Amino acid sequence: MARVAADRGGRWASARLYIAVAAGPAMAYANDHEADPRATTQALTALLGAANDTIPATASTCQGAHSQAGPLRVKDLLALRLGYLYAGQNLIVGSCAGGRCKLSITHAAGEDVASAIIHFRVRQGRAVASTLRCEITP
């Protein structure tokens, strides 16, 4: 049993290294931080809890064309970023501490490399849409 666990850990470490090399800077966040499914779930749950909340245009760096009709909502931002994870190497890594969370969504398929790191505050288990800050690469 220990050997199987060690082998899996080795394969995952190799996969993370391959992804980081193939994707370069877009995968830097995921490469620098160990993925913790519980922390990622916590961050993603907070964002999904605010799915219908409007992201204020004047208060956020997450604005842009996200294929939505009307004002940008949290779910529009997530739908666009998650919708392109259909092929290639994809990672979703999140963390939360002290009422603040960060969620990194990265995608690499050949020359198609993109990432979004979304920073936000959490109140009562939900993301506060007016605090969203995004670092998005094409």
PERADA-V920343 format. One line per field, one symbol per residue. phi: phi as a letter, one per 40 degrees, with the letter a starting at -180 (. if undefined). burial: 1 if it has 9 or more other C-alpha atoms within 8 Angstrom, else 0. Layout:
phi->???
burial->???
This chain:
phi->.cccccccdccccccccdcccccgdccdccccbccbdccccccccccccbdccccdccbbcccicbgccgccbdccccccccccccagbbbbbbabafgbbabbbbaaagccbaaabbbacbbfgbccdcbcbbbbbd
burial->000000000000000110110010011101100001001111111111111001110011110000000001111110011000100101111111000111111111100011111111110001111011111000
